[in-house]
Amino acid sequence: MNKPELINAIAEKTALEKNQVEKMLSVFEDIVTDTLKSGGEVTLTGFGTFSAKHRGARMGVNPQNPSEKIQIAAVTVPKFKAGKTLKDALKK
């Protein structure tokens, strides 16, 4: 499911207009992004937790020339940990 399909599904289930759902989804994305940038995490009980994880710098292999070593820079990446309710729902 992509973003437009998600917007349509939410609009159908909530009887809201698509533009309202699109605005709410956009605001949700902005809030999660801003929270992760500031070092926080967003927890939706039962669904999961969005957080940011720091990956340190490390040595890697150049995929175009496997004998060559390259330095991979440190980076902060998003992480999602599924909650118990979501995990249980997928087991059935």
DSSP file (Angstrom, degrees, kcal/mol; ACC not computed):
  #  RESIDUE AA STRUCTURE BP1 BP2  ACC     N-H-->O    O-->H-N    N-H-->O    O-->H-N    TCO  KAPPA ALPHA  PHI   PSI    X-CA   Y-CA   Z-CA
    1    1 A M              0   0    0      0, 0.0     2,-0.1     0, 0.0     0, 0.0   0.000 360.0 360.0 360.0 130.3    0.0    0.0    0.0
    2    2 A N     >  -     0   0    0      1,-0.0     4,-2.3     0, 0.0     5,-0.2  -0.426 360.0 -87.9-100.4-179.0    1.4    3.4   -1.0
    3    3 A K  H  > S+     0   0    0      1,-0.2     4,-2.6     2,-0.2     5,-0.2   0.908 124.3  48.6 -60.8 -47.6    0.5    6.8    0.5
    4    4 A P  H  > S+     0   0    0      0, 0.0     4,-2.3     0, 0.0    -1,-0.2   0.897 112.8  49.6 -60.8 -37.7   -2.5    7.6   -1.8
    5    5 A E  H  > S+     0   0    0      2,-0.2     4,-2.4     1,-0.2    -2,-0.2   0.891 110.6  50.3 -66.4 -38.7   -4.0    4.2   -1.1
    6    6 A L  H  X S+     0   0    0     -4,-2.3     4,-2.6     2,-0.2     5,-0.2   0.917 109.7  50.7 -63.7 -43.6   -3.5    4.7    2.6
    7    7 A I  H  X S+     0   0    0     -4,-2.6     4,-2.5     1,-0.2    -2,-0.2   0.922 111.3  48.2 -60.2 -44.6   -5.2    8.1    2.4
    8    8 A N  H  X S+     0   0    0     -4,-2.3     4,-2.3     2,-0.2    -1,-0.2   0.913 111.6  49.7 -62.3 -43.1   -8.1    6.6    0.5
    9    9 A A  H  X S+     0   0    0     -4,-2.4     4,-2.1     2,-0.2    -2,-0.2   0.912 113.1  45.8 -64.0 -43.5   -8.5    3.7    3.0
   10   10 A I  H  X S+     0   0    0     -4,-2.6     4,-2.1     1,-0.2     6,-0.3   0.916 111.8  52.4 -66.0 -42.1   -8.5    6.1    6.0
   11   11 A A  H  X>S+     0   0    0     -4,-2.5     4,-1.5    -5,-0.2     5,-0.6   0.897 110.9  47.6 -60.8 -41.0  -10.9    8.5    4.3
   12   12 A E  H  <5S+     0   0    0     -4,-2.3    -1,-0.2     1,-0.2    -2,-0.2   0.904 114.8  44.8 -66.5 -41.9  -13.3    5.5    3.6
   13   13 A K  H  <5S+     0   0    0     -4,-2.1    -2,-0.2     1,-0.2    -1,-0.2   0.780 123.2  34.8 -75.0 -26.4  -13.1    4.2    7.2
   14   14 A T  H  <5S-     0   0    0     -4,-2.1    -1,-0.2    -5,-0.2    -2,-0.2   0.542  97.2-128.5-106.0  -8.5  -13.5    7.6    8.9
   15   15 A A  T  <5 +     0   0    0     -4,-1.5     2,-0.2     1,-0.2    -3,-0.2   0.752  63.6 137.2  62.2  25.4  -15.9    9.4    6.5
   16   16 A L      < -     0   0    0     -5,-0.6    -1,-0.2    -6,-0.3     2,-0.1  -0.613  62.4 -96.4 -93.5 161.1  -13.4   12.3    6.3
   17   17 A E     >  -     0   0    0     -2,-0.2     4,-2.1     1,-0.1     3,-0.5  -0.472  30.6-119.2 -75.0 150.1  -12.5   14.1    3.1
   18   18 A K  H  > S+     0   0    0      1,-0.2     4,-2.7     2,-0.2     5,-0.2   0.866 113.1  55.0 -59.2 -38.4   -9.3   13.0    1.4
   19   19 A N  H  > S+     0   0    0      2,-0.2     4,-1.9     1,-0.2    -1,-0.2   0.854 107.7  50.2 -67.1 -32.2   -7.7   16.4    1.7
   20   20 A Q  H  > S+     0   0    0     -3,-0.5     4,-2.3     2,-0.2    -1,-0.2   0.922 112.4  46.6 -67.3 -43.7   -8.3   16.3    5.5
   21   21 A V  H  X S+     0   0    0     -4,-2.1     4,-2.7     1,-0.2     5,-0.2   0.904 110.7  52.8 -64.8 -41.2   -6.7   12.9    5.8
   22   22 A E  H  X S+     0   0    0     -4,-2.7     4,-2.1     1,-0.2    -1,-0.2   0.903 110.0  48.3 -61.4 -41.8   -3.8   14.0    3.6
   23   23 A K  H  X S+     0   0    0     -4,-1.9     4,-2.5     2,-0.2    -2,-0.2   0.916 112.2  48.8 -64.2 -43.6   -3.1   17.0    5.9
   24   24 A M  H  X S+     0   0    0     -4,-2.3     4,-2.5     1,-0.2    -2,-0.2   0.910 112.0  48.3 -64.3 -41.7   -3.3   14.8    9.0
   25   25 A L  H  X S+     0   0    0     -4,-2.7     4,-2.4     2,-0.2    -1,-0.2   0.895 111.7  50.4 -65.2 -39.0   -0.9   12.3    7.6
   26   26 A S  H  X S+     0   0    0     -4,-2.1     4,-2.3    -5,-0.2    -2,-0.2   0.908 111.1  48.2 -64.2 -43.0    1.5   15.0    6.5
   27   27 A V  H  X S+     0   0    0     -4,-2.5     4,-2.7     2,-0.2    -2,-0.2   0.903 110.0  52.8 -64.6 -41.0    1.4   16.5   10.0
   28   28 A F  H  X S+     0   0    0     -4,-2.5     4,-2.5     1,-0.2     5,-0.2   0.935 109.9  48.2 -58.6 -47.1    2.0   13.1   11.6
   29   29 A E  H  X S+     0   0    0     -4,-2.4     4,-2.6     1,-0.2    -2,-0.2   0.914 112.2  49.4 -59.6 -43.9    5.1   12.6    9.3
   30   30 A D  H  X S+     0   0    0     -4,-2.3     4,-2.8     2,-0.2     5,-0.2   0.909 111.6  48.2 -62.7 -43.5    6.4   16.1   10.3
   31   31 A I  H  X S+     0   0    0     -4,-2.7     4,-2.4     2,-0.2    -2,-0.2   0.923 113.4  46.6 -65.6 -44.2    5.9   15.5   14.0
   32   32 A V  H  X S+     0   0    0     -4,-2.5     4,-2.5    -5,-0.2     5,-0.2   0.935 114.5  48.2 -63.1 -45.3    7.6   12.1   13.9
   33   33 A T  H  X S+     0   0    0     -4,-2.6     4,-2.4    -5,-0.2    -2,-0.2   0.934 113.3  46.4 -60.8 -48.0   10.5   13.5   11.8
   34   34 A D  H  X S+     0   0    0     -4,-2.8     4,-1.6     1,-0.2    -1,-0.2   0.888 112.6  50.7 -63.3 -39.6   11.0   16.5   14.1
   35   35 A T  H  <>S+     0   0    0     -4,-2.4     5,-2.5    -5,-0.2    -1,-0.2   0.918 112.2  46.3 -64.8 -43.7   10.8   14.3   17.2
   36   36 A L  H ><5S+     0   0    0     -4,-2.5     3,-1.4     1,-0.2    -2,-0.2   0.887 109.4  55.1 -67.2 -38.2   13.5   11.9   15.8
   37   37 A K  H 3<5S+     0   0    0     -4,-2.4    -1,-0.2     1,-0.3    -2,-0.2   0.859 106.5  51.8 -61.5 -34.5   15.7   14.8   14.7
   38   38 A S  T 3<5S-     0   0    0     -4,-1.6    -1,-0.3    -5,-0.2    -2,-0.2   0.408 124.9-102.9 -85.5   4.3   15.7   16.1   18.3
   39   39 A G  T < 5S+     0   0    0     -3,-1.4    -3,-0.2     1,-0.2    -2,-0.1   0.513  82.9 118.9  92.5   4.9   16.7   12.7   19.7
   40   40 A G      < -     0   0    0     -5,-2.5    12,-0.4    -6,-0.2     2,-0.3  -0.197  52.6-132.2 -90.8-173.9   13.3   11.6   21.0
   41   41 A E        -     0   0    0     10,-0.1     2,-0.5    -3,-0.1    10,-0.2  -0.971   5.9-135.6-139.3 156.8   11.1    8.7   20.1
   42   42 A V  E     -A   50   0A   0      8,-2.2     8,-3.0    -2,-0.3     2,-0.5  -0.961  20.1-167.2-115.9 120.9    7.4    8.3   19.2
   43   43 A T  E     -A   49   0A   0     -2,-0.5     2,-0.7     6,-0.2     6,-0.2  -0.938  12.1-171.9-114.0 123.5    5.6    5.4   20.8
   44   44 A L  E >>  -A   48   0A   0      4,-3.1     4,-2.4    -2,-0.5     3,-2.1  -0.917  36.7-122.8-109.6 100.8    2.2    4.2   19.7
   45   45 A T  T 34 S+     0   0    0     -2,-0.7    38,-0.0     1,-0.3     4,-0.0  -0.142  91.4   6.3 -52.0 128.0    1.2    1.7   22.4
   46   46 A G  T 34 S+     0   0    0      1,-0.1    40,-1.9    36,-0.0    -1,-0.3  -0.019 127.8  63.0  89.1 -29.8    0.5   -1.7   20.8
   47   47 A F  T <4 S-     0   0    0     -3,-2.1    36,-2.7     1,-0.3     2,-0.3   0.913 105.5 -93.3 -92.1 -54.0    1.5   -0.5   17.3
   48   48 A G  E  <  -AB  44  82A   0     -4,-2.4    -4,-3.1    34,-0.3     2,-0.4  -0.955  27.6 -85.8 160.4-178.4    5.2    0.3   17.7
   49   49 A T  E     -AB  43  81A   0     32,-2.4    32,-2.5    -2,-0.3     2,-0.5  -0.984  21.0-153.6-128.3 129.1    8.0    2.8   18.4
   50   50 A F  E     +AB  42  80A   0     -8,-3.0    -8,-2.2    -2,-0.4     2,-0.3  -0.863  31.1 156.7 -96.0 131.8    9.8    5.1   16.0
   51   51 A S  E     - B   0  79A   0     28,-2.7    28,-2.9    -2,-0.5     2,-0.4  -0.929  39.0-115.4-146.7 171.0   13.3    6.0   17.1
   52   52 A A  E     - B   0  78A   0    -12,-0.4     2,-0.4    -2,-0.3    24,-0.0  -0.924  25.4-163.3-112.3 137.9   16.6    7.2   15.7
   53   53 A K  E     - B   0  77A   0     24,-3.0    24,-3.0    -2,-0.4     2,-0.5  -0.973  13.3-136.2-124.2 134.8   19.7    5.1   15.9
   54   54 A H  E     - B   0  76A   0     -2,-0.4     2,-0.5    22,-0.2    22,-0.2  -0.773  13.9-161.0 -91.0 127.4   23.3    6.3   15.4
   55   55 A R  E     - B   0  75A   0     20,-3.5    20,-2.3    -2,-0.5     3,-0.1  -0.942  18.5-133.5-106.4 124.8   25.6    4.1   13.3
   56   56 A G        -     0   0    0     -2,-0.5     2,-0.1    18,-0.2    16,-0.0  -0.214  30.6 -85.3 -72.2 164.6   29.3    4.8   13.8
   57   57 A A        +     0   0    0     17,-0.1     2,-0.3    14,-0.0    16,-0.2  -0.376  57.2 168.1 -66.7 148.1   31.8    5.2   11.1
   58   58 A R  E     -C   72   0B   0     14,-2.2    14,-3.5    -3,-0.1     2,-0.3  -0.975  37.4 -97.2-156.2 166.4   33.3    2.0    9.8
   59   59 A M  E     +C   71   0B   0     -2,-0.3     2,-0.2    12,-0.2    12,-0.2  -0.718  44.9 173.4 -89.3 141.0   35.4    0.5    7.0
   60   60 A G  E     -C   70   0B   0     10,-3.2    10,-2.4    -2,-0.3     2,-0.4  -0.748  31.7 -98.5-135.5-176.2   33.6   -1.1    4.1
   61   61 A V  E     -C   69   0B   0      8,-0.2     8,-0.2    -2,-0.2     6,-0.1  -0.914  31.6-120.1-112.2 134.5   34.2   -2.7    0.7
   62   62 A N  E >   -C   65   0B   0      6,-2.4     3,-0.8     3,-0.5     6,-0.3  -0.615  19.2-150.1 -69.9 117.6   33.8   -0.8   -2.6
   63   63 A P  T 3  S+     0   0    0      0, 0.0    -1,-0.2     0, 0.0     4,-0.0   0.759  96.2  51.7 -65.3 -23.2   31.1   -2.8   -4.5
   64   64 A Q  T 3  S+     0   0    0      1,-0.3    -2,-0.1     2,-0.1    -3,-0.0   0.716 126.7  22.5 -83.1 -21.0   32.7   -1.8   -7.8
   65   65 A N  E X  S-C   62   0B   0     -3,-0.8     3,-2.7     3,-0.2    -3,-0.5  -0.691  71.4-169.6-144.7  86.0   36.1   -2.9   -6.8
   66   66 A P  E 3  S+     0   0B   0      0, 0.0    -1,-0.1     0, 0.0    -4,-0.1   0.659  84.3  61.3 -57.8 -18.9   36.0   -5.5   -4.0
   67   67 A S  E 3  S+     0   0B   0     -6,-0.1     2,-0.4     2,-0.1    -6,-0.0   0.628  90.3  85.8 -81.8 -10.9   39.7   -5.3   -3.2
   68   68 A E  E <   -     0   0B   0     -3,-2.7    -6,-2.4    -6,-0.3     2,-0.3  -0.768  69.6-146.7 -95.4 131.5   39.4   -1.6   -2.4
   69   69 A K  E     -C   61   0B   0     -2,-0.4     2,-0.3    -8,-0.2    -8,-0.2  -0.747  16.6-169.5 -93.6 142.6   38.5   -0.6    1.2
   70   70 A I  E     -C   60   0B   0    -10,-2.4   -10,-3.2    -2,-0.3     2,-0.5  -0.947  24.1-116.6-130.9 154.1   36.4    2.6    1.7
   71   71 A Q  E     -C   59   0B   0     -2,-0.3     2,-0.5   -12,-0.2   -12,-0.2  -0.783  24.0-153.8 -89.5 125.9   35.5    4.6    4.8
   72   72 A I  E     -C   58   0B   0    -14,-3.5   -14,-2.2    -2,-0.5     3,-0.1  -0.895  20.5-127.5-101.2 125.1   31.8    4.7    5.5
   73   73 A A        -     0   0    0     -2,-0.5     2,-0.1   -16,-0.2   -18,-0.0  -0.238  26.2 -95.6 -71.6 156.8   30.7    7.9    7.4
   74   74 A A        +     0   0    0    -17,-0.1     2,-0.3   -20,-0.0   -18,-0.2  -0.412  50.8 177.2 -67.0 147.8   28.7    7.9   10.7
   75   75 A V  E     -B   55   0A   0    -20,-2.3   -20,-3.5    -2,-0.1     2,-0.5  -0.993  31.1-128.4-152.9 152.9   25.0    8.4   10.1
   76   76 A T  E     -B   54   0A   0     -2,-0.3   -22,-0.2   -22,-0.2   -24,-0.0  -0.932  32.5-172.7-105.2 128.6   21.8    8.5   12.1
   77   77 A V  E     -B   53   0A   0    -24,-3.0   -24,-3.0    -2,-0.5     2,-0.1  -0.879  25.3-108.3-122.3 151.3   19.0    6.2   10.7
   78   78 A P  E     -B   52   0A   0      0, 0.0     2,-0.3     0, 0.0   -26,-0.2  -0.476  33.8-166.6 -75.6 150.5   15.3    5.8   11.5
   79   79 A K  E     -B   51   0A   0    -28,-2.9   -28,-2.7    -2,-0.1     2,-0.4  -0.993   9.0-162.5-138.1 142.9   14.3    2.6   13.3
   80   80 A F  E     -B   50   0A   0     -2,-0.3     2,-0.5   -30,-0.2   -30,-0.2  -0.995   1.0-167.4-128.1 128.9   10.9    1.1   13.9
   81   81 A K  E     -B   49   0A   0    -32,-2.5   -32,-2.4    -2,-0.4     2,-0.0  -0.966  24.2-128.9-115.6 118.7   10.2   -1.6   16.6
   82   82 A A  E     -B   48   0A   0     -2,-0.5   -34,-0.3   -34,-0.2   -35,-0.1  -0.346  22.0-126.2 -67.3 143.0    6.8   -3.3   16.2
   83   83 A G     >  -     0   0    0    -36,-2.7     4,-2.4   -39,-0.1     5,-0.2  -0.351  25.4-102.4 -84.3 168.9    4.6   -3.5   19.3
   84   84 A K  H  > S+     0   0    0      1,-0.2     4,-2.9     2,-0.2     5,-0.2   0.888 118.6  53.0 -61.2 -43.5    3.1   -6.6   20.8
   85   85 A T  H  > S+     0   0    0      1,-0.2     4,-2.1     2,-0.2    -1,-0.2   0.911 111.7  46.1 -61.5 -42.9   -0.4   -6.0   19.4
   86   86 A L  H  > S+     0   0    0    -40,-1.9     4,-1.6     2,-0.2    -1,-0.2   0.922 113.6  48.9 -65.4 -44.4    0.9   -5.6   15.9
   87   87 A K  H  X S+     0   0    0     -4,-2.4     4,-1.0   -41,-0.2    -2,-0.2   0.924 112.2  48.2 -60.7 -44.7    3.1   -8.7   16.2
   88   88 A D  H  X S+     0   0    0     -4,-2.9     4,-0.7     1,-0.2     3,-0.4   0.873 107.4  56.0 -64.5 -37.3    0.3  -10.8   17.5
   89   89 A A  H  < S+     0   0    0     -4,-2.1     3,-0.4     1,-0.2    -1,-0.2   0.846 107.6  49.2 -63.7 -34.1   -2.1   -9.6   14.7
   90   90 A L  H  < S+     0   0    0     -4,-1.6    -1,-0.2     1,-0.2    -2,-0.2   0.692 101.3  63.7 -79.8 -18.2    0.4  -10.8   12.1
   91   91 A K  H  <        0   0    0     -4,-1.0    -1,-0.2    -3,-0.4    -2,-0.2   0.728 360.0 360.0 -75.9 -21.9    0.8  -14.2   13.7
   92   92 A K     <        0   0    0     -4,-0.7    -1,-0.2    -3,-0.4    -2,-0.1   0.474 360.0 360.0 -83.1 360.0   -2.8  -15.2   13.1
